Amino acid sequence: MSTTNSDLLARRTNAVPRGVATATPVFADRAENAELWDVEGRRYVDFAGGIAVLNTGHRHPKVLAAVQRQLERFTHTAFQVSAYESYVELAEKLNARAPFSGPAKTIFFTTGGEATENAVKIARAATGRNGVIAFCGGFHGRTLLASAMTGKVLPYKAPFGTLPGEVYHVPFPDDDITVADSLKMLNFLFAADISPANVAAIIIEPVQGEGGFRTAPTELLQALRAVCDQHGIKLIADEVQTGFARTGKLFGIEHSGVEPDLISVAKSLAGGLPLSGVIGRADLMDSVPPGGLGGTYAGAPLACAAALAVLDVIDEEKLLDRSNAMGERLKARIAAWHARTDLLPVSAPRGPGAMVAFDILEAHGSTERRAGFASQICARACEKGLILLACGVQGATIRILVPLTASDALVDEGLDIIEQVLLEAAQG
């Protein structure tokens, strides 16, 4: 068998379609907490966390122990055939912590795309309406309806023909778009394309992930809540990337005080095992008749066991506090880079908790982003032993998703590599 990255890359090229992209040329061999070793034995600091999946780190001992205990009992029954307590217990714990008033219920799936699609299915069943409103720059998954809701054509929509209809987009607040602008466009949408009486749901990420770690202003979320209340529309918070302590709260929307109707969750819920879900107000969740929701692997026993352990780790290791402290450390360092003129020009940091990003800029003192350049920075960082990801509508944003369990020393090591790359890039 191949033991080098280049050999495996050649095999990958021959065996795997190019439609699934890989951000680095690194093939993982093993990992621990916030470190990863490739098949050639080289060590990397992990600032990607499997794209926000590993808030509790690679192979957290408590998560591994919970999975091992479940593995010794059974691996699969299908919840629709023979139910199991871990599914129910996990639903109970999420219901108790859901950021809205009144009773809640939770259903589990496997992927983030399933979570966002099923949130829409529930909203449609509850309202008897079809329309969905999402935001430019938002990312909600790669299945057909999720792709339709995603606010970016390339690479998520262009090759796939006609996507599901009655999905509409309004601008997300950014440098040159105010909350008032977004709300004005929403009203234009209601006047020109779809009556609010035909809208089932508005879906929004509390912090856009792929869109560049742009935080939804509290003013916008409050206004959307009022619009939804006025017209009987359901507000969906897509917490797939923001959930489970990444922002310093269990759910990102908690920063605003706004209560959604439905929440889609995934990624860090199960510490690396595939698990997603929809948490919603109980009356909405019960609007779908038996058999209308589910999936063969949905809420798999091993993943539920892992997720229960993840919730314990978040509490026991005070990861909400850790997220905020780590975020301050990250932002202080990035702010220092922003002030320096010997480095490649970067923006000030942004993002709540440890969901932190910054932009590569065209020039010092400018706000113009250097489109497409972030991936080059990530590639250079990888060469120096740091796994780092780009994002943003223009491909100019560097995002940091280091596990919350990483030590300060490891975080600083990763930041040192970014600083070195920014210095070398400025020097040509």
TIBA-659978 format. One line per field, with one value per residue (C-alpha): residue number from 1; residue in one letter; y, z, x. Coordinates in steps of 0.02 Angstrom, whole numbers, always signed. Layout:
residues N
num <- c(NUM;...) $
residu <- c(A;...) $
Y <- c(Y;...) $
Z <- c(Z;...) $
X <- c(X;...) $
end
This chain:
residues 428
num <- c(1;2;3;4;5;6;7;8;9;10;11;12;13;14;15;16;17;18;19;20;21;22;23;24;25;26;27;28;29;30;31;32;33;34;35;36;37;38;39;40;41;42;43;44;45;46;47;48;49;50;51;52;53;54;55;56;57;58;59;60;61;62;63;64;65;66;67;68;69;70;71;72;73;74;75;76;77;78;79;80;81;82;83;84;85;86;87;88;89;90;91;92;93;94;95;96;97;98;99;100;101;102;103;104;105;106;107;108;109;110;111;112;113;114;115;116;117;118;119;120;121;122;123;124;125;126;127;128;129;130;131;132;133;134;135;136;137;138;139;140;141;142;143;144;145;146;147;148;149;150;151;152;153;154;155;156;157;158;159;160;161;162;163;164;165;166;167;168;169;170;171;172;173;174;175;176;177;178;179;180;181;182;183;184;185;186;187;188;189;190;191;192;193;194;195;196;197;198;199;200;201;202;203;204;205;206;207;208;209;210;211;212;213;214;215;216;217;218;219;220;221;222;223;224;225;226;227;228;229;230;231;232;233;234;235;236;237;238;239;240;241;242;243;244;245;246;247;248;249;250;251;252;253;254;255;256;257;258;259;260;261;262;263;264;265;266;267;268;269;270;271;272;273;274;275;276;277;278;279;280;281;282;283;284;285;286;287;288;289;290;291;292;293;294;295;296;297;298;299;300;301;302;303;304;305;306;307;308;309;310;311;312;313;314;315;316;317;318;319;320;321;322;323;324;325;326;327;328;329;330;331;332;333;334;335;336;337;338;339;340;341;342;343;344;345;346;347;348;349;350;351;352;353;354;355;356;357;358;359;360;361;362;363;364;365;366;367;368;369;370;371;372;373;374;375;376;377;378;379;380;381;382;383;384;385;386;387;388;389;390;391;392;393;394;395;396;397;398;399;400;401;402;403;404;405;406;407;408;409;410;411;412;413;414;415;416;417;418;419;420;421;422;423;424;425;426;427;428) $
residu <- c(M;S;T;T;N;S;D;L;L;A;R;R;T;N;A;V;P;R;G;V;A;T;A;T;P;V;F;A;D;R;A;E;N;A;E;L;W;D;V;E;G;R;R;Y;V;D;F;A;G;G;I;A;V;L;N;T;G;H;R;H;P;K;V;L;A;A;V;Q;R;Q;L;E;R;F;T;H;T;A;F;Q;V;S;A;Y;E;S;Y;V;E;L;A;E;K;L;N;A;R;A;P;F;S;G;P;A;K;T;I;F;F;T;T;G;G;E;A;T;E;N;A;V;K;I;A;R;A;A;T;G;R;N;G;V;I;A;F;C;G;G;F;H;G;R;T;L;L;A;S;A;M;T;G;K;V;L;P;Y;K;A;P;F;G;T;L;P;G;E;V;Y;H;V;P;F;P;D;D;D;I;T;V;A;D;S;L;K;M;L;N;F;L;F;A;A;D;I;S;P;A;N;V;A;A;I;I;I;E;P;V;Q;G;E;G;G;F;R;T;A;P;T;E;L;L;Q;A;L;R;A;V;C;D;Q;H;G;I;K;L;I;A;D;E;V;Q;T;G;F;A;R;T;G;K;L;F;G;I;E;H;S;G;V;E;P;D;L;I;S;V;A;K;S;L;A;G;G;L;P;L;S;G;V;I;G;R;A;D;L;M;D;S;V;P;P;G;G;L;G;G;T;Y;A;G;A;P;L;A;C;A;A;A;L;A;V;L;D;V;I;D;E;E;K;L;L;D;R;S;N;A;M;G;E;R;L;K;A;R;I;A;A;W;H;A;R;T;D;L;L;P;V;S;A;P;R;G;P;G;A;M;V;A;F;D;I;L;E;A;H;G;S;T;E;R;R;A;G;F;A;S;Q;I;C;A;R;A;C;E;K;G;L;I;L;L;A;C;G;V;Q;G;A;T;I;R;I;L;V;P;L;T;A;S;D;A;L;V;D;E;G;L;D;I;I;E;Q;V;L;L;E;A;A;Q;G) $
Y <- c(+0;+181;+271;+442;+589;+598;+414;+428;+587;+494;+352;+478;+561;+395;+331;+482;+611;+788;+855;+823;+946;+930;+1086;+1012;+879;+796;+619;+593;+446;+490;+639;+693;+845;+987;+897;+785;+675;+628;+461;+519;+556;+745;+838;+978;+1099;+1085;+1253;+1176;+1050;+952;+1111;+1153;+972;+951;+1082;+948;+897;+740;+581;+659;+520;+540;+532;+380;+290;+324;+258;+104;+63;+78;-21;-168;-168;-136;-25;-10;-51;+97;+205;+175;-13;-29;+132;+156;+262;+365;+446;+494;+554;+662;+738;+775;+863;+970;+1012;+1073;+1188;+1249;+1440;+1467;+1470;+1326;+1140;+1078;+917;+854;+735;+671;+645;+619;+771;+959;+963;+841;+953;+1111;+1020;+938;+1103;+1169;+1013;+1040;+1224;+1183;+1050;+1169;+1316;+1234;+1352;+1325;+1481;+1492;+1649;+1636;+1756;+1792;+1714;+1586;+1402;+1269;+1110;+1022;+924;+1000;+1101;+1147;+1203;+1307;+1392;+1420;+1597;+1563;+1502;+1434;+1296;+1246;+1277;+1307;+1128;+1054;+1121;+1175;+1178;+1169;+1322;+1452;+1488;+1672;+1770;+1940;+2026;+1992;+2146;+2180;+2326;+2414;+2335;+2393;+2305;+2432;+2382;+2198;+2233;+2346;+2204;+2086;+2204;+2216;+2027;+2024;+2152;+2078;+1890;+1808;+1861;+1837;+1734;+1603;+1598;+1448;+1495;+1616;+1528;+1617;+1574;+1674;+1688;+1646;+1507;+1483;+1662;+1732;+1726;+1875;+1895;+1926;+2092;+2079;+2216;+2106;+1952;+2054;+2124;+1950;+1886;+2027;+1991;+1807;+1842;+1963;+1843;+1671;+1628;+1510;+1571;+1439;+1464;+1363;+1320;+1184;+1278;+1397;+1269;+1183;+1315;+1381;+1558;+1560;+1506;+1333;+1407;+1559;+1642;+1656;+1810;+1905;+1853;+1814;+1652;+1550;+1422;+1286;+1254;+1144;+1068;+954;+963;+973;+891;+717;+750;+683;+555;+595;+664;+808;+861;+984;+1058;+1146;+1206;+1050;+1100;+1129;+968;+869;+942;+801;+635;+472;+414;+586;+612;+500;+404;+234;+297;+450;+467;+316;+237;+269;+451;+478;+405;+521;+672;+639;+637;+797;+889;+827;+885;+1058;+1076;+989;+1076;+1243;+1257;+1406;+1505;+1428;+1481;+1661;+1663;+1581;+1704;+1851;+1775;+1750;+1923;+2011;+1930;+1967;+2147;+2165;+2100;+2223;+2366;+2310;+2369;+2240;+2100;+2063;+2182;+2103;+2164;+2177;+2013;+1972;+1839;+1789;+1674;+1565;+1578;+1703;+1762;+1899;+1956;+1973;+2151;+2236;+2368;+2435;+2556;+2484;+2385;+2304;+2117;+2027;+1907;+1726;+1752;+1667;+1493;+1538;+1586;+1422;+1323;+1409;+1378;+1194;+1184;+1248;+1127;+1215;+1157;+1314;+1351;+1493;+1551;+1704;+1754;+1826;+1691;+1820;+1763;+1656;+1566;+1488;+1336;+1265;+1141;+1226;+1097;+1156;+1228;+1410;+1352;+1257;+1403;+1518;+1395;+1402;+1591;+1603;+1506;+1621;+1773;+1699;+1666;+1843;+1912;+1805;+1848;+2034;+2012;+1925) $
Z <- c(+0;-31;+112;+36;+7;-177;-207;-122;-218;-381;-324;-269;-440;-526;-404;-339;-443;-447;-386;-207;-173;-40;+34;+68;-11;+159;+192;+376;+471;+650;+754;+935;+1004;+889;+805;+652;+576;+393;+316;+301;+487;+474;+613;+583;+697;+654;+636;+532;+651;+508;+458;+632;+678;+814;+946;+1073;+975;+887;+987;+1150;+1281;+1348;+1173;+1128;+1287;+1254;+1076;+1134;+1263;+1130;+1004;+1125;+1135;+956;+808;+716;+727;+632;+754;+647;+681;+860;+957;+1088;+1244;+1188;+1048;+1170;+1303;+1179;+1118;+1298;+1333;+1177;+1208;+1382;+1312;+1157;+1147;+1140;+1260;+1283;+1251;+1116;+1021;+923;+778;+717;+544;+477;+381;+391;+223;+291;+442;+341;+217;+354;+446;+287;+270;+447;+416;+257;+346;+488;+378;+221;+120;+1;-6;+76;+97;+125;+115;-12;+45;+155;+146;+190;+111;-57;-82;-208;-91;+17;-138;-190;-20;-26;-83;-199;-379;-398;-360;-277;-411;-585;-650;-582;-689;-620;-430;-322;-345;-229;-146;-140;-81;-4;+29;+192;+284;+242;+215;+89;+136;+291;+390;+318;+143;+179;+249;+102;-17;+85;+62;-124;-130;-46;-171;-329;-313;-169;-45;+136;+153;+42;+135;+249;+320;+327;+355;+416;+492;+651;+582;+400;+386;+204;+175;+273;+459;+443;+597;+573;+663;+811;+731;+577;+678;+781;+624;+547;+704;+693;+508;+544;+687;+581;+435;+515;+442;+534;+575;+552;+631;+536;+676;+583;+597;+741;+864;+1016;+1094;+940;+966;+1156;+1173;+1146;+999;+902;+899;+1089;+1070;+996;+1120;+970;+980;+820;+784;+717;+731;+616;+699;+646;+638;+817;+892;+894;+905;+733;+705;+576;+664;+630;+689;+697;+863;+858;+950;+995;+905;+743;+758;+777;+619;+514;+521;+566;+429;+354;+435;+469;+382;+390;+478;+557;+740;+734;+904;+899;+853;+989;+1118;+1058;+1063;+1242;+1288;+1190;+1290;+1450;+1392;+1348;+1524;+1622;+1531;+1526;+1338;+1326;+1433;+1341;+1174;+1229;+1303;+1148;+1039;+1131;+1109;+922;+896;+991;+881;+719;+774;+795;+617;+555;+627;+550;+381;+359;+339;+198;+232;+330;+403;+586;+659;+671;+739;+908;+1028;+940;+771;+708;+535;+445;+264;+151;+85;-71;+24;+198;+249;+118;+146;-26;-12;-117;-206;-215;-118;+46;-27;-68;+113;+171;+51;+115;+295;+257;+193;+363;+463;+489;+422;+384;+282;+171;+147;+97;-55;-134;-72;+27;+204;+323;+454;+614;+684;+803;+929;+1090;+1185;+1109;+1229;+1220;+1168;+1020;+969;+976;+871;+736;+743;+729;+566;+496;+543;+458;+300;+300;+319;+179;+65;+94;+47;-114) $
X <- c(+0;+54;+140;+172;+57;+104;+67;-100;-140;-111;-223;-355;-350;-383;-515;-612;-707;-639;-806;-754;-614;-480;-402;-231;-119;-105;-167;-202;-130;-175;-230;-241;-333;-274;-129;-126;+9;+11;+58;+238;+247;+243;+153;+28;-62;-246;-335;-475;-551;-627;-722;-788;-826;-697;-736;-691;-535;-480;-510;-567;-548;-725;-799;-694;-746;-931;-917;-822;-956;-1091;-987;-986;-1177;-1239;-1195;-1360;-1544;-1620;-1717;-1873;-1859;-1797;-1771;-1636;-1617;-1466;-1568;-1705;-1583;-1489;-1652;-1702;-1538;-1547;-1729;-1683;-1549;-1640;-1638;-1824;-1970;-2090;-2073;-1955;-1928;-1777;-1755;-1587;-1513;-1337;-1274;-1293;-1382;-1511;-1535;-1569;-1682;-1783;-1802;-1882;-1991;-2054;-2087;-2183;-2287;-2326;-2375;-2444;-2332;-2187;-2079;-1907;-1802;-1614;-1468;-1332;-1169;-1256;-1210;-1338;-1269;-1246;-1406;-1525;-1636;-1487;-1393;-1542;-1541;-1353;-1317;-1169;-1177;-1000;-962;-1125;-1258;-1190;-1167;-1329;-1468;-1635;-1638;-1795;-1904;-1980;-1813;-1767;-1615;-1589;-1421;-1332;-1265;-1083;-964;-1076;-1244;-1334;-1469;-1591;-1535;-1566;-1738;-1780;-1736;-1844;-1990;-1952;-1955;-2125;-2189;-2115;-2091;-2183;-2315;-2264;-2423;-2339;-2172;-2144;-1975;-1831;-1665;-1509;-1341;-1308;-1131;-1105;-976;-926;-984;-838;-880;-996;-1106;-1291;-1324;-1441;-1546;-1571;-1619;-1741;-1820;-1834;-1916;-2044;-2077;-2099;-2219;-2319;-2341;-2338;-2167;-2049;-1874;-1739;-1568;-1439;-1318;-1224;-1059;-1097;-1164;-1090;-978;-888;-955;-943;-1125;-1198;-1293;-1236;-1406;-1403;-1292;-1439;-1574;-1686;-1785;-1796;-1930;-1816;-1628;-1525;-1371;-1229;-1037;-970;-1124;-1044;-858;-815;-952;-1087;-1240;-1357;-1528;-1670;-1723;-1890;-2040;-2140;-2299;-2203;-2105;-2266;-2341;-2265;-2358;-2270;-2152;-2129;-1958;-1810;-1672;-1591;-1434;-1515;-1468;-1353;-1314;-1126;-1153;-1284;-1166;-1029;-1143;-1195;-1011;-980;-1113;-1032;-860;-927;-994;-856;-712;-804;-783;-899;-778;-631;-705;-717;-542;-469;-561;-485;-313;-340;-413;-274;-144;-238;-268;-79;-53;-183;-80;+85;+146;+284;+157;+37;-110;-251;-414;-458;-522;-706;-821;-891;-799;-671;-759;-631;-581;-488;-473;-322;-328;-263;-166;-133;-269;-387;-545;-539;-516;-386;-502;-447;-286;-332;-306;-126;-95;-172;-62;+95;+40;+16;+194;+250;+144;-23;-191;-290;-446;-505;-684;-784;-884;-725;-606;-509;-547;-443;-548;-486;-578;-449;-521;-573;-473;-308;-179;-126;+47;-24;-134;+17;+118;-15;-25;+164;+155;+20;+124;+277;+176;+107;+283;+355;+208;+237;+419;+372) $
end
